[in-house]
Amino acid sequence: MKKNFVQWFKNGDHPGDDVFRPFEDTGEKPTMSREGKVVRYFRRPDIEGASKCPDCERMMHDHGWIDVPPDGIAVCPGSFVVTNPDGTYTVTKVGITMKDIMRGSPLTRARRELKLAGMFNKESDYSGELGKAVLRIFRAWCAEHFSGGGAPSALFLLSRLAKQQNITPLTSDPGEWDDVSEMSGYPHWQSNRNPACFSKDGGKTYANQDDAVAGVDKNGVSRAKGKQKLPIHKSLAPNEAIPKNKCTCDDCINKAVERSHKELRGAGIGGVRKKRKK
């Protein structure tokens, strides 16, 4: 038997696929093509079908699959499937192995990094459950298939929300402030949009506990985050428009955060940056 080459683009292209073969259980012939016998559909629970192939950059759901040891072979559209004299199959041109695909998978890299950090070990934080939880979250992130431009914006928004921080500026709307005076023993309000922000005038102005920075003072004396005089911020009026050309949240004082905010301006998120007092 000589080698036989067949170029594969889609299900059924290989003559051995027999996509209209009778069903094994009923013996009836299908009215629509079935999965090929030789080149099967590429369907794996550990790889997103919409992810791109590291070799041909086509979606993985556009690929075929040949179940051969040790790792199987993914068949890129346009590859040549070779039938060897011994009846085995190989793929030439742009055929790649499962190991190549898995090595380039973001989810696989994340799992490997967490494993290297020992986050799945029972001796680690929360007996390894923290690593599993982070991996579940990252799996959901991968399923969104963010573009290179959308990912930084989504990551910034997710980070703010996970830290219970506001995305747009706080306002003096009474509905945004909870009266905690009875608990505090003096006039005191807490933001229900950002629990780190407290006000003494019903939300017209406020201090943000996240502004506190641990370190040393000008005399070299250590200072704790809880013993600092925090800057006072002025809330926007409830109906005050937020200009879209600049950012306004407190973290914009930090230039690194401000650079992250610039990526959100295209989405219409932003405001006027507060200037630091000289």
C-alpha positions in Angstrom: 0.0 0.0 0.0 1.4 3.4 -1.0 1.0 6.6 0.9 -2.1 8.5 0.1 -2.4 12.3 0.5 -5.8 14.1 0.9 -6.1 17.8 1.5 -8.6 18.5 4.2 -10.7 21.7 4.6 -13.9 20.6 6.2 -15.8 17.6 7.6 -16.3 15.0 4.9 -13.3 15.9 2.7 -11.4 12.7 3.6 -12.8 9.7 1.5 -12.6 7.5 4.6 -14.9 9.8 6.6 -18.1 8.2 5.2 -20.3 10.9 6.6 -23.5 9.3 5.3 -22.9 5.9 6.9 -25.9 4.4 8.6 -26.5 5.0 12.3 -25.0 2.2 14.4 -28.1 1.8 16.6 -30.9 2.0 14.0 -29.2 1.2 10.8 -31.0 4.1 9.1 -29.1 6.4 6.8 -28.8 10.0 7.9 -30.3 12.9 5.9 -27.4 15.2 7.0 -23.7 14.5 7.1 -22.3 12.9 10.3 -19.0 13.5 11.9 -16.1 12.0 9.8 -14.7 8.6 10.8 -11.1 9.6 10.1 -11.1 13.4 10.6 -13.5 14.1 13.4 -14.8 17.4 14.7 -12.4 19.2 17.0 -14.3 19.4 20.2 -12.5 19.4 23.6 -13.9 20.6 26.9 -10.4 22.0 27.9 -10.0 24.2 24.8 -12.3 27.0 23.8 -13.7 26.4 20.3 -13.5 30.1 19.5 -9.8 30.3 20.5 -7.3 30.7 17.8 -4.9 28.0 16.6 -1.3 28.9 17.4 -0.3 27.7 14.0 -2.8 28.9 11.4 -4.7 31.4 13.6 -8.1 29.9 12.5 -10.8 29.1 15.2 -10.3 25.7 16.7 -13.9 24.8 15.8 -12.8 25.1 12.1 -10.3 22.3 12.7 -10.5 18.6 12.4 -9.2 16.0 14.8 -7.5 12.6 14.3 -7.4 10.4 17.4 -3.9 8.9 17.2 -1.4 8.3 20.1 0.2 9.8 22.0 -1.5 13.3 22.0 -3.8 13.2 18.9 -3.4 15.5 15.9 -5.4 18.7 15.2 -5.9 19.2 11.5 -5.8 22.8 10.3 -7.9 23.6 7.2 -5.7 23.1 4.2 -3.5 20.4 5.8 -2.8 17.1 4.0 -3.9 14.0 5.8 -1.5 11.1 4.9 -2.6 7.5 5.0 0.5 5.4 5.6 1.2 1.9 4.3 0.4 0.5 7.7 -3.0 2.2 7.8 -2.1 4.9 10.3 -2.6 8.6 9.7 -0.3 11.5 9.9 -0.7 15.2 8.9 1.7 17.3 6.9 2.0 21.0 6.1 0.2 22.9 8.9 -0.9 19.9 11.1 0.0 20.4 14.8 -0.1 18.2 17.8 -2.4 18.5 20.8 0.6 19.4 22.9 1.4 22.4 20.8 -2.2 23.7 21.2 -2.3 23.1 25.0 1.1 24.8 25.5 -0.3 28.0 23.9 -3.6 28.0 25.8 -4.1 30.9 28.3 -6.0 28.6 30.6 -3.2 26.0 30.5 -0.6 28.6 31.2 -2.7 29.9 34.1 -3.1 26.4 35.6 0.6 25.8 35.3 1.5 29.1 37.0 -0.9 28.4 39.9 0.5 24.9 40.2 4.1 26.3 40.3 3.1 28.7 43.0 1.7 25.8 45.0 -1.8 27.2 45.0 -3.4 23.8 44.6 -1.5 22.2 47.5 -3.4 21.4 50.7 -0.8 23.3 52.6 -1.5 26.5 50.7 -4.1 29.2 51.4 -7.6 27.8 52.0 -6.2 24.2 51.5 -5.8 24.7 47.8 -9.3 26.0 47.2 -8.1 29.5 46.4 -6.2 28.3 43.4 -9.2 26.4 42.2 -11.5 29.4 42.6 -9.1 31.7 40.7 -8.8 29.2 37.9 -12.7 29.0 37.6 -12.8 32.8 37.4 -10.0 32.8 34.8 -11.9 30.2 32.8 -14.9 32.5 32.6 -12.6 35.4 31.6 -11.2 33.3 28.7 -14.7 32.4 27.6 -15.3 36.1 26.8 -12.6 36.2 24.1 -11.6 39.8 24.8 -9.6 41.5 22.0 -6.2 43.1 22.7 -8.0 46.5 23.0 -10.9 45.3 25.1 -9.0 43.2 27.6 -7.3 46.1 29.5 -10.5 48.0 29.8 -12.4 44.9 31.0 -9.6 44.1 33.4 -9.6 47.6 34.8 -13.4 47.5 35.3 -13.3 44.1 36.9 -10.5 45.2 39.3 -12.5 48.2 40.4 -15.7 46.2 41.0 -13.9 43.4 42.8 -12.4 46.0 45.2 -15.8 47.5 45.7 -14.7 50.8 44.2 -16.8 53.2 42.2 -16.2 53.5 38.4 -17.6 57.0 37.9 -17.3 59.9 40.5 -19.4 59.8 43.7 -22.2 62.3 43.9 -24.0 64.1 46.7 -27.2 62.2 46.0 -28.6 61.1 49.4 -29.4 57.7 48.0 -25.7 57.1 47.6 -24.9 57.6 51.3 -25.9 55.6 54.3 -26.3 57.3 57.7 -24.0 55.6 60.2 -24.1 58.4 62.8 -25.7 56.3 65.5 -23.0 53.7 65.1 -20.2 56.3 65.0 -21.5 58.6 67.8 -21.2 61.7 65.6 -22.6 62.9 62.2 -21.2 60.3 59.7 -22.2 58.9 56.4 -20.7 56.0 54.4 -20.9 55.6 50.6 -22.9 52.6 49.5 -21.1 52.8 46.1 -17.6 52.7 47.7 -17.5 51.5 51.4 -14.1 53.1 51.8 -15.5 56.6 51.5 -16.9 58.5 54.5 -18.6 61.9 54.8 -19.4 64.3 57.6 -21.8 66.4 55.7 -24.2 64.0 54.2 -22.1 63.2 51.1 -21.3 66.7 49.9 -17.6 66.1 50.6 -15.9 62.9 51.7 -12.6 61.2 52.6 -11.5 58.0 50.9 -9.7 55.5 53.2 -7.9 54.1 50.2 -6.0 57.4 49.9 -4.0 56.4 53.0 -0.5 55.2 52.2 1.7 53.3 54.6 5.3 54.5 54.7 7.5 57.0 56.5 7.1 60.7 57.1 9.6 63.5 56.3 11.4 62.7 59.5 11.8 59.1 58.7 9.2 58.0 61.2 6.9 55.1 60.2 3.3 56.0 59.7 0.4 53.6 59.7 -2.4 53.9 57.1 -5.0 54.6 59.8 -3.2 57.6 61.3 -3.1 60.0 58.4 -5.0 63.1 57.6 -6.8 62.2 54.4 -7.5 64.6 51.6 -11.2 65.8 51.3 -12.9 65.3 48.0 -15.9 67.2 46.7 -18.8 65.1 45.4 -20.4 65.9 42.1 -24.0 67.2 42.1 -26.5 64.5 41.4 -27.3 65.8 37.9 -23.9 67.2 37.1 -22.6 65.9 33.8 -19.3 64.0 33.6 -17.1 65.3 30.8 -15.7 62.5 28.7 -12.4 63.9 27.9 -10.6 63.4 31.2 -10.9 61.2 34.3 -12.1 62.2 37.7 -12.0 59.4 40.2 -9.6 59.7 43.1 -7.1 57.1 41.9 -6.4 59.4 38.9 -3.9 61.2 41.1 -1.8 58.1 40.5 -0.5 58.5 37.0 -0.3 54.8 36.4 -4.0 54.4 37.1 -4.7 57.5 34.9 -3.0 55.7 32.0 -5.4 52.8 32.5 -8.4 55.1 32.6 -7.5 56.5 29.1 -8.4 53.2 27.6 -12.0 53.7 28.9 -12.6 57.0 27.3 -13.7 55.4 24.1 -16.4 53.7 26.1 -17.7 57.0 27.4 -16.4 56.5 31.0 -14.4 59.3 32.5 -14.6 62.8 33.9 -12.6 65.8 35.1 -9.4 65.0 36.9 -9.0 66.7 40.2 -5.8 68.8 40.5 -3.5 68.3 43.4 -2.8 71.2 45.6 0.7 72.6 45.3 
